[in-house]
């Protein structure tokens, strides 16, 4: 098990390229390639453990994958295969939850499983909606825990109103609807990430969006293949925006980042806190893409309780900004944090306290009293976003983060880029 000690740094002014490409789009690109009958061409597919699990599952379902430099070509099978083995989702909640919806309406029997962390993450939030429309899904604890067994079949048309705004729930239901026997609908209380709708529409799916309601017509023929370049992940880039936000005198230009409005809300929170943020869009095909300029400004406290689905992944990193701000900041309406790779409410608060910061836990969030971070040894709890958030905190005070192997699930070159900012990193191996 690897642990890393990140030492404090001085100010920096840098243009940063090579940020991990978008995980959400990479997962979907691999999976959606199965909806075409022609090869999809995908450039800059994320080579993280999570997304590679999805790619391997797509191969297990019958697709072939070839590479030409950084271009990946996925050729779908004429007919989806029923694999004789378990489909391994690794640590990826996105993979297992999207696949539950995708496979629920495909003929065959499929078993989805993952690592020790994924096997203890709740799945009823996907299983129950799918069961309500006739899908046959089972697993440990009445289908709440992996391994998850799916006996796929054509589904009847449905209308599903989700009680929560969740891109994973919405996407699973949309994917199930593509093979239903008639038009279906999915609605949510507030808008969650909309990559699934955008990408499927770009491939020619008959999907209509009316506010918070998505109408899905079943596929009458295979979709057009994908031809896309995966942009840099704004959630991954945010760690470096945070580095500039907490390091006086610093400025960073983040190159070729996804600028979808449902993915840049955390940057808007930093702007409200006093960081200078500007966006330079330079393309918009499947998604808007451009550069983000981030400049240091003294941080003030903020309350965050709106558009939570748009920044759910960045909240652990935002807690580090809160710890560096003047006054008391809070996050509310974020109960979904408790069902991520770790209980991110509990793990964030525990680690902040180790760093000498006053932090209090709510059922649906936490509050942080800004002060001066102190050097400490913290745990990642096997959660890549907790590990990276506190590695960034180490730039201001020096922190040892235990168990950092999990970072490879989403951002394999995270520490190489951190060193470009001038970070001094020591690593050690422990039992």
C-alpha positions in Angstrom: 0.0 0.0 0.0 1.5 3.3 -1.1 1.5 6.5 1.1 2.7 9.9 0.0 3.9 13.0 1.8 3.2 16.3 0.0 5.3 19.2 1.1 4.3 23.0 1.0 5.0 24.9 -2.2 5.5 28.5 -3.3 3.4 30.4 -5.8 3.2 29.2 -9.4 2.1 30.5 -12.9 1.6 27.7 -15.3 -0.3 26.3 -18.3 -1.3 22.7 -17.5 -1.9 20.2 -20.3 -2.3 16.4 -20.0 -5.0 16.5 -17.3 -6.9 13.2 -17.0 -9.6 13.0 -19.7 -13.2 12.9 -18.7 -14.2 9.8 -16.8 -18.0 10.2 -17.3 -17.7 10.6 -21.1 -15.1 7.8 -21.4 -17.4 5.3 -19.6 -20.3 6.3 -21.8 -18.2 6.2 -25.0 -17.2 2.6 -24.5 -20.7 1.5 -23.5 -22.6 3.5 -26.1 -20.4 2.1 -28.9 -22.4 -1.2 -28.5 -25.5 0.7 -29.7 -24.1 1.1 -33.2 -23.3 -1.4 -36.0 -20.2 0.4 -37.1 -16.9 1.1 -35.4 -16.7 4.1 -33.0 -13.5 6.2 -33.1 -12.5 7.6 -29.7 -9.4 9.7 -29.1 -8.0 10.3 -25.6 -10.0 7.6 -23.8 -9.2 7.8 -20.1 -6.7 5.0 -19.3 -7.8 4.9 -15.6 -8.6 1.6 -13.8 -12.4 2.5 -13.6 -12.8 3.2 -17.3 -10.6 0.3 -18.4 -13.0 -2.0 -16.5 -15.8 -0.6 -18.6 -13.8 -1.2 -21.7 -13.0 -4.8 -20.8 -16.7 -5.4 -20.1 -17.6 -4.1 -23.5 -15.1 -6.5 -24.9 -16.6 -9.3 -22.9 -20.0 -8.5 -24.4 -18.5 -9.1 -27.9 -16.8 -5.8 -29.0 -13.3 -5.7 -30.4 -10.9 -2.9 -29.5 -7.9 -1.7 -31.6 -5.5 1.2 -31.1 -3.8 3.6 -33.4 -1.7 5.8 -31.2 -4.0 7.6 -28.8 -7.0 6.7 -31.0 -9.2 3.8 -30.0 -11.5 2.0 -32.4 -14.3 0.0 -30.9 -16.1 -2.4 -33.3 -19.4 -3.6 -31.9 -20.6 -7.3 -32.2 -23.4 -8.2 -34.6 -25.2 -9.5 -31.5 -24.5 -8.9 -27.8 -22.8 -11.9 -26.2 -23.9 -13.5 -23.0 -20.5 -13.9 -21.2 -19.9 -17.1 -19.2 -18.1 -15.1 -16.4 -18.6 -12.3 -14.0 -18.3 -8.8 -15.4 -15.8 -7.0 -13.2 -16.5 -3.3 -12.6 -13.5 -2.8 -10.3 -14.1 0.2 -8.1 -16.5 2.0 -10.5 -20.0 2.9 -9.3 -20.7 4.5 -12.7 -19.8 1.3 -14.6 -22.0 -1.0 -12.5 -25.0 1.4 -12.3 -25.0 2.3 -16.0 -24.6 -1.4 -17.0 -27.5 -2.4 -14.8 -29.8 -0.2 -16.9 -28.1 -1.1 -20.2 -28.3 -4.9 -19.6 -31.8 -4.9 -18.0 -33.4 -4.8 -21.5 -30.8 -7.0 -23.3 -31.6 -10.7 -23.7 -29.3 -12.9 -21.5 -28.1 -13.4 -18.0 -25.3 -11.1 -16.7 -23.5 -10.9 -13.3 -21.8 -7.6 -12.3 -19.3 -7.4 -9.5 -16.4 -5.3 -8.3 -13.7 -4.8 -5.7 -14.2 -4.9 -1.9 -15.2 -1.2 -1.8 -17.8 -1.4 -4.7 -19.2 -4.6 -3.2 -20.4 -2.6 -0.2 -21.8 0.4 -2.1 -25.7 0.5 -2.2 -27.3 -0.4 -5.5 -31.0 -0.3 -4.6 -31.1 3.3 -5.9 -30.8 1.7 -9.4 -32.2 -1.7 -8.8 -35.6 -0.6 -7.4 -36.4 1.9 -10.2 -35.5 -0.8 -12.8 -37.5 -3.4 -10.9 -40.5 -1.0 -10.9 -40.5 -1.1 -14.7 -40.3 -4.9 -14.9 -36.5 -5.6 -14.9 -35.3 -8.8 -13.2 -32.5 -7.8 -10.9 -31.1 -9.5 -7.8 -28.1 -9.5 -5.6 -26.9 -9.6 -2.0 -29.2 -7.9 0.5 -32.2 -8.1 -1.8 -30.2 -6.5 -4.7 -28.6 -3.7 -2.7 -25.1 -5.2 -2.9 -23.0 -6.7 -5.6 -22.7 -9.2 -7.1 -25.7 -8.1 -9.1 -27.5 -10.7 -11.3 -29.5 -9.4 -14.3 -31.9 -11.5 -16.4 -32.3 -9.1 -19.4 -35.6 -8.9 -21.3 -37.6 -6.5 -23.4 -39.4 -4.0 -21.1 -42.8 -2.4 -21.4 -43.0 1.4 -21.9 -42.8 3.4 -18.6 -42.9 6.8 -16.9 -40.5 7.1 -14.1 -40.2 10.2 -11.8 -37.0 10.0 -9.9 -37.2 11.3 -6.3 -33.5 12.4 -6.5 -31.4 14.2 -9.1 -28.9 11.6 -10.1 -27.2 11.2 -13.5 -26.6 7.5 -12.7 -30.3 6.8 -12.0 -31.4 8.9 -15.0 -28.9 7.3 -17.3 -29.8 3.7 -16.2 -33.4 4.4 -16.9 -32.7 6.0 -20.3 -30.6 3.1 -21.4 -33.3 0.6 -20.3 -35.9 2.6 -22.3 -33.9 2.3 -25.5 -35.0 -1.4 -25.8 -38.6 -1.0 -24.5 -41.6 -1.8 -26.6 -42.8 1.8 -26.8 -41.9 5.4 -25.8 -40.9 6.0 -22.2 -40.2 9.0 -20.0 -37.9 9.9 -17.1 -38.0 13.0 -15.0 -36.0 14.3 -12.0 -36.5 17.1 -9.5 -33.5 19.2 -10.6 -31.2 18.8 -13.5 -28.3 16.3 -13.0 -25.4 15.8 -15.4 -26.7 15.3 -18.9 -23.9 13.6 -20.8 -26.1 10.5 -21.6 -28.8 12.6 -23.3 -26.3 14.7 -25.2 -24.2 11.8 -26.5 -27.2 9.6 -27.4 -28.8 12.5 -29.3 -25.5 13.1 -31.1 -25.6 9.4 -32.2 -29.1 9.9 -33.6 -31.3 8.5 -30.8 -34.8 9.9 -30.7 -34.7 11.6 -27.4 -36.6 14.7 -26.6 -35.8 16.9 -23.6 -38.5 19.2 -22.1 -37.2 20.9 -19.0 -36.6 18.1 -16.4 -38.4 15.4 -18.5 -36.7 13.2 -21.0 -38.8 11.2 -23.5 -37.1 8.2 -25.0 -38.2 6.4 -28.1 -37.0 2.8 -28.5 -34.3 2.2 -31.1 -35.6 1.3 -34.5 -32.1 0.8 -36.0 -28.5 1.0 -34.8 -27.2 4.4 -33.9 -24.5 6.3 -35.7 -21.0 5.4 -34.4 -19.2 7.8 -32.1 -16.4 9.9 -33.4 -15.1 12.1 -30.5 -12.1 13.4 -28.7 -12.6 13.0 -24.9 -11.9 16.4 -23.2 -10.1 16.9 -20.0 -12.2 16.0 -16.9 -13.3 19.2 -15.1 -13.6 17.2 -11.9 -9.9 16.2 -12.2 -8.8 19.7 -13.3 -10.6 21.1 -10.3 -7.8 19.8 -8.0 -5.4 22.1 -9.8 -7.9 25.0 -9.7 -8.0 24.4 -6.0 -4.2 24.5 -5.8 -4.2 28.0 -7.3 -7.1 29.1 -5.1 -5.2 28.3 -1.9 -1.7 29.3 -2.9 -1.2 33.1 -2.7 0.1 34.7 -6.0 -0.7 31.7 -8.1 -2.3 31.4 -11.6 -3.0 28.4 -13.7 -4.5 27.8 -17.2 -6.2 24.5 -17.5 -6.3 23.3 -21.1 -9.0 21.6 -23.1 -11.5 21.0 -20.3 -15.2 20.0 -20.6 -17.3 23.1 -20.0 -20.7 21.5 -19.7 -22.7 23.7 -17.3 -23.5 20.7 -15.1 -19.8 20.1 -14.6 -18.3 23.5 -13.7 -20.4 24.5 -10.7 -17.5 23.9 -8.3 -15.6 26.5 -10.2 -18.5 28.9 -9.7 -18.4 28.2 -6.0 -14.7 29.1 -6.0 -15.6 32.3 -7.9 -18.1 33.2 -5.2 -15.4 32.6 -2.6 -13.1 35.2 -4.2 -11.0 33.2 -6.8 -10.8 34.7 -10.2 -12.2 32.3 -12.8 -12.7 32.7 -16.6 -13.6 30.3 -19.4 -12.4 30.3 -23.0 -14.6 28.0 -25.1 -13.1 26.8 -28.4 -15.4 24.0 -29.6 -18.8 22.6 -29.1 -19.8 19.3 -30.9 -21.1 16.7 -28.5 -20.1 19.0 -25.6 -18.6 22.5 -25.1 -14.8 22.4 -24.6 -12.3 25.1 -23.7 -9.7 26.4 -21.2 -10.2 27.6 -17.7 -8.1 30.4 -16.2 -7.8 30.3 -12.4 -6.1 33.1 -10.4 -5.7 33.3 -6.6 -7.8 35.7 -4.6 -8.3 35.8 -0.8 -11.1 33.3 0.1 -14.2 34.1 2.0 -16.8 31.7 3.4 -19.7 30.4 1.4 -22.9 28.3 1.9 -23.5 25.7 -0.8 -27.0 24.1 -1.0 -28.1 24.5 -4.6 -27.1 22.6 -7.8 -25.6 19.9 -5.7 -25.7 17.2 -8.4 -23.5 19.5 -10.5 -20.6 19.5 -8.0 -21.1 16.3 -6.0 -17.7 14.9 -6.9 -15.8 18.1 -6.1 -17.2 18.7 -2.6 -14.3 17.0 -0.8 -11.9 19.3 -2.7 -14.1 22.3 -1.9 -13.8 21.5 1.8 -10.1 22.3 1.5 -11.0 25.8 0.1 -13.4 26.1 3.0 -10.6 25.3 5.4 -8.5 28.1 3.9 -11.4 30.7 3.8 -12.2 33.4 6.4 -15.4 32.4 8.3 -17.7 29.4 8.4 -18.7 27.6 5.2 -21.2 24.8 4.8 -22.6 22.2 2.3 -26.2 20.9 2.6 -28.5 18.8 0.5 -25.6 16.5 -0.3 -26.7 13.2 1.3 -25.6 11.3 -1.8 -22.0 11.9 -0.6 -22.6 9.0 1.8 -22.9 6.4 -1.0 -19.7 7.3 -2.9 -16.4 5.4 -2.8 -16.4 6.3 0.9 -18.9 8.1 3.1 -17.5 11.4 1.9 -19.2 13.4 4.6 -17.7 11.4 7.4 -14.2 10.9 5.8 -13.9 14.6 4.8 -14.8 15.8 8.3 -12.5 13.2 10.0 -9.5 14.3 7.9 -10.1 18.0 8.3 -10.1 17.5 12.1 -6.8 15.7 11.9 -5.5 18.8 10.2 -6.6 21.0 13.1 -9.7 22.4 11.4 -13.1 22.7 13.2 -15.6 20.7 11.1 -19.0 19.4 12.0 -21.0 16.7 10.2 -24.7 16.9 9.2 -26.8 14.0 7.8 -26.7 15.8 4.4 -23.4 17.7 4.5 -21.0 19.5 6.8 -19.7 22.9 8.0 -16.1 24.0 8.1 -14.6 26.9 10.1 -11.7 28.4 8.2 -8.4 28.5 9.9 -4.8 27.4 9.2 -4.3 23.8 8.1 -1.8 21.9 10.1 0.5 19.2 9.0 -1.0 15.7 9.6 -1.3 12.1 8.4 -4.7 11.4 6.9 -6.4 8.4 5.4 -7.8 8.1 1.9 -10.3 5.4 2.9 -9.7 3.8 -0.5 -11.4 6.9 -2.1 -9.5 8.6 -4.9 -11.2 12.0 -4.4 -10.4 12.1 -0.7 -6.8 11.1 -1.4 -6.4 13.9 -4.1 -8.2 16.5 -2.1 -5.9 16.1 0.9 -2.8 15.9 -1.3 -3.7 19.4 -2.5 -4.2 20.5 1.1 -0.6 19.4 1.7 0.6 22.1 -0.7 -0.2 24.6 2.0 0.9 22.8 5.2 2.5 19.4 4.4 0.4 16.3 4.6 0.9 12.5 4.4 -1.9 10.7 2.7 -2.1 7.0 3.4 -3.2 4.5 0.8 -3.0 6.5 -2.4 -3.1 3.5 -4.9 -6.8 4.4 -5.4 -5.9 7.5 -7.3 -5.1 5.3 -10.3 -8.8 4.6 -10.7 -9.4 8.1 -12.2 -6.2 10.1 -12.5 -3.1 8.0 -13.2 -0.8 11.0 -13.8 -2.1 13.1 -10.9 1.2 13.3 -9.0 3.3 13.9 -12.1 1.2 17.0 -12.8 1.4 18.1 -9.2 5.1 18.0 -9.4 4.9 20.5 -12.4 3.5 23.0 -9.9 6.7 22.6 -7.9 5.4 20.1 -5.4 7.9 18.0 -3.5 6.4 14.5 -3.0 7.9 11.6 -1.0 6.4 8.1 -1.3 6.7 5.0 0.8 5.4 1.5 0.6 3.7 0.0 3.7 2.1 -3.4 4.4 
